[in-house]
């Protein structure tokens, strides 16, 4: 018997976070937001005046950082060295900074080890861009979410608008395209998927439909895995 690991990979704007949280809640296992971990390191670096491409110093920051996820059905929180950074890491600037930081092999090595430790402790639904290819390549439960670029940009634009951002839809679409290029062409663990994944296009699907598809697939094959009683 081994911990139940569900890998949900894909680019930004496909609904990974909302889907992953709901899948984790349905399965009764932790939700581990790996993207939030890279955002937290990016935030720590910015606050320390470190460039987002300074691999040596960001490696040091990542190695010292304490990142925690505080579960709450209504308002889950992300803590960095004991400080609540849930809102601070969700800005547009942090999105772009995290994309740069995530390209650094030294930082990825540190955070992959932390993600593996978290998952091996109690299982979990992990979302990111290389969960099923690098972090937990052995899990049989791998899902790659995708959506048309214009749909993803519109979703992100609406999120930002709700937070009072003045970003235009055109700018968000340009940033979405840039992040796709950065994530898919980086040398270390690029955004990709293979035949071991179930590919789900979320462009025209509701979150309920995506969650049901994933939970159904996992519960049908999870008998040999440790799950909460």
C-alpha positions as CSV (number, residue, x, y, z in Angstrom):
1,X,0.0,0.0,0.0
2,X,1.3,3.5,-0.8
3,X,0.0,7.0,-0.5
4,X,-2.5,8.1,-3.1
5,X,-1.0,10.7,-5.4
6,X,-2.9,12.5,-8.1
7,X,-1.0,14.6,-10.6
8,X,-2.7,17.4,-12.3
9,X,-0.5,19.3,-14.8
10,X,-1.1,21.9,-17.4
11,X,-0.5,25.6,-18.3
12,X,-1.9,28.6,-16.5
13,X,-5.6,29.4,-16.9
14,X,-6.9,25.8,-17.4
15,X,-8.5,25.6,-14.0
16,X,-5.9,23.6,-12.2
17,X,-6.2,25.2,-8.8
18,X,-9.9,25.1,-8.5
19,X,-10.1,21.6,-9.9
20,X,-7.3,20.3,-7.7
21,X,-8.8,21.7,-4.5
22,X,-12.1,20.1,-5.3
23,X,-10.6,16.8,-6.3
24,X,-8.6,16.7,-3.0
25,X,-11.7,17.5,-1.0
26,X,-13.7,14.8,-2.8
27,X,-10.9,12.2,-2.2
28,X,-10.2,13.3,1.4
29,X,-6.4,13.9,0.8
30,X,-4.3,17.0,0.9
31,X,-4.1,19.6,-1.8
32,X,-0.5,20.6,-2.6
33,X,-0.2,23.7,-4.8
34,X,3.3,23.5,-6.3
35,X,2.8,26.7,-8.3
36,X,2.3,28.5,-5.0
37,X,5.6,27.2,-3.8
38,X,7.5,28.8,-6.7
39,X,5.5,32.0,-6.3
40,X,6.5,32.0,-2.6
41,X,10.2,31.7,-3.5
42,X,9.8,34.4,-6.1
43,X,8.2,36.7,-3.5
44,X,10.9,35.9,-1.0
45,X,13.5,36.8,-3.6
46,X,11.8,40.0,-4.6
47,X,11.5,41.1,-1.0
48,X,15.2,40.4,-0.5
49,X,16.2,42.4,-3.6
50,X,17.3,39.3,-5.5
51,X,17.0,39.1,-9.2
52,X,14.6,36.4,-10.5
53,X,17.4,34.8,-12.5
54,X,20.0,34.7,-9.7
55,X,20.1,31.0,-9.3
56,X,22.7,30.9,-6.5
57,X,20.9,33.2,-4.1
58,X,17.4,31.9,-4.9
59,X,18.7,28.4,-4.2
60,X,19.8,29.6,-0.8
61,X,16.4,31.2,-0.2
62,X,14.6,28.1,-1.3
63,X,16.7,25.9,0.9
64,X,16.0,28.0,4.0
65,X,12.3,28.8,3.3
66,X,9.5,27.1,5.2
67,X,6.4,26.8,3.1
68,X,3.2,25.5,4.6
69,X,-0.3,24.9,3.3
70,X,-3.1,25.5,5.8
71,X,-6.2,23.6,4.7
72,X,-9.6,25.3,5.0
73,X,-12.6,24.5,2.9
74,X,-13.5,28.1,2.6
75,X,-10.2,29.9,2.7
76,X,-7.0,27.8,2.4
77,X,-3.9,29.7,3.2
78,X,-0.2,29.7,2.1
79,X,2.4,30.5,4.7
80,X,6.0,31.5,4.0
81,X,8.2,31.3,7.1
82,X,5.1,31.6,9.2
83,X,3.7,34.6,7.4
84,X,0.4,34.5,5.4
85,X,1.3,35.2,1.8
86,X,-1.8,33.9,0.2
87,X,-2.8,37.1,-1.5
88,X,0.7,38.5,-2.0
89,X,1.8,35.6,-4.3
90,X,-1.3,35.9,-6.5
91,X,-0.5,39.2,-8.2
92,X,0.3,39.5,-11.9
93,X,3.9,40.4,-11.1
94,X,4.4,37.3,-9.0
95,X,3.0,35.1,-11.8
96,X,5.7,36.4,-14.2
97,X,8.4,36.2,-11.5
98,X,7.5,32.7,-10.6
99,X,7.7,31.6,-14.2
100,X,11.3,32.9,-14.3
101,X,12.2,31.3,-10.9
102,X,10.7,27.9,-11.9
103,X,13.2,27.7,-14.8
104,X,16.2,27.5,-12.3
105,X,17.3,23.9,-11.9
106,X,18.7,24.5,-8.4
107,X,15.4,25.9,-7.1
108,X,13.4,23.1,-8.8
109,X,15.6,20.5,-7.1
110,X,14.9,22.0,-3.7
111,X,11.1,22.3,-4.2
112,X,10.7,18.9,-5.9
113,X,12.3,17.3,-2.8
114,X,9.8,19.2,-0.6
115,X,6.9,18.2,-2.8
116,X,7.9,14.6,-2.7
117,X,8.2,14.7,1.1
118,X,4.7,16.2,1.4
119,X,3.2,13.7,-0.9
120,X,4.8,10.7,0.6
121,X,3.7,11.8,4.1
122,X,-0.1,11.6,3.5
123,X,-0.7,11.5,-0.3
124,X,-2.2,14.4,-2.1
125,X,-3.4,16.1,-5.2
126,X,-0.5,18.0,-6.6
127,X,-0.9,20.5,-9.4
128,X,1.8,22.0,-11.5
129,X,3.7,21.6,-14.7
130,X,5.9,18.5,-14.1
131,X,4.2,16.5,-11.4
132,X,3.6,13.4,-13.5
133,X,6.8,13.7,-15.4
134,X,9.3,14.4,-12.6
135,X,7.8,14.8,-9.1
136,X,5.7,11.6,-9.0
137,X,6.3,9.9,-12.4
138,X,5.2,6.6,-10.9
139,X,1.6,7.5,-10.1
140,X,-1.0,6.0,-12.4
141,X,-3.3,9.0,-11.8
142,X,-2.0,11.7,-14.2
143,X,-4.2,14.3,-15.8
144,X,-3.1,17.1,-18.1
145,X,-5.6,20.0,-18.4
146,X,-5.5,22.2,-21.4
147,X,-7.7,24.9,-23.0
148,X,-7.6,27.3,-25.9
149,X,-5.2,30.3,-25.2
150,X,-8.0,32.9,-25.6
151,X,-10.2,31.0,-23.1
152,X,-7.4,30.8,-20.6
153,X,-6.5,34.5,-21.0
154,X,-10.1,35.5,-20.6
155,X,-10.4,33.5,-17.3
156,X,-7.2,35.1,-16.0
157,X,-8.4,38.5,-17.1
158,X,-11.6,38.1,-15.2
159,X,-9.8,37.0,-12.1
160,X,-7.5,40.0,-12.2
161,X,-10.4,42.4,-12.9
162,X,-12.2,41.1,-9.7
163,X,-9.1,42.0,-7.8
164,X,-9.1,45.6,-9.2
165,X,-6.4,45.1,-11.7
166,X,-6.2,47.5,-14.7
167,X,-4.6,44.9,-17.0
168,X,-6.1,44.7,-20.5
169,X,-7.3,41.4,-22.0
170,X,-4.7,41.8,-24.8
171,X,-1.9,42.2,-22.2
172,X,-3.1,39.1,-20.3
173,X,-3.2,37.1,-23.6
174,X,0.4,38.2,-24.4
175,X,1.6,37.2,-21.0
176,X,-0.2,33.8,-21.3
177,X,1.6,33.2,-24.5
178,X,4.9,34.2,-23.0
179,X,4.5,32.0,-20.0
180,X,3.6,29.0,-22.3
181,X,6.8,29.6,-24.2
182,X,8.9,29.9,-21.0
183,X,7.4,26.8,-19.4
184,X,7.5,24.6,-22.4
185,X,11.1,25.5,-23.6
186,X,12.9,25.6,-20.2
187,X,15.8,23.1,-20.0
188,X,14.8,21.6,-16.6
189,X,11.4,19.8,-16.5
190,X,9.6,21.6,-19.3
191,X,5.8,21.7,-19.4
192,X,4.8,18.5,-21.3
193,X,2.7,15.4,-21.2
194,X,2.8,11.9,-22.6
195,X,0.7,8.8,-23.2
196,X,0.6,8.1,-19.4
197,X,-1.7,11.1,-18.9
198,X,-5.4,11.5,-19.5
199,X,-5.7,14.7,-21.5
200,X,-8.7,16.9,-20.6
201,X,-9.6,20.0,-22.6
202,X,-11.4,22.3,-20.2
203,X,-12.3,25.0,-22.8
204,X,-16.0,24.1,-22.9
205,X,-16.3,22.0,-19.7
206,X,-17.6,23.2,-16.4
207,X,-15.4,22.7,-13.3
208,X,-18.0,20.1,-12.0
209,X,-17.5,18.1,-15.2
210,X,-13.7,18.1,-15.0
211,X,-13.7,17.2,-11.3
212,X,-16.2,14.4,-11.9
213,X,-14.1,13.0,-14.7
214,X,-10.9,13.0,-12.5
215,X,-12.5,11.7,-9.3
216,X,-14.3,8.9,-11.2
217,X,-11.0,7.8,-12.8
218,X,-9.1,7.8,-9.5
219,X,-11.7,6.1,-7.4
220,X,-12.0,3.3,-10.0
221,X,-8.4,2.4,-9.6
222,X,-7.4,3.5,-6.1
223,X,-8.0,0.2,-4.2
224,X,-4.3,-0.5,-3.8
225,X,-3.5,2.9,-2.3
226,X,-3.7,4.3,1.2
227,X,-6.7,6.7,1.6
228,X,-8.2,8.3,4.7
229,X,-10.7,6.0,6.5
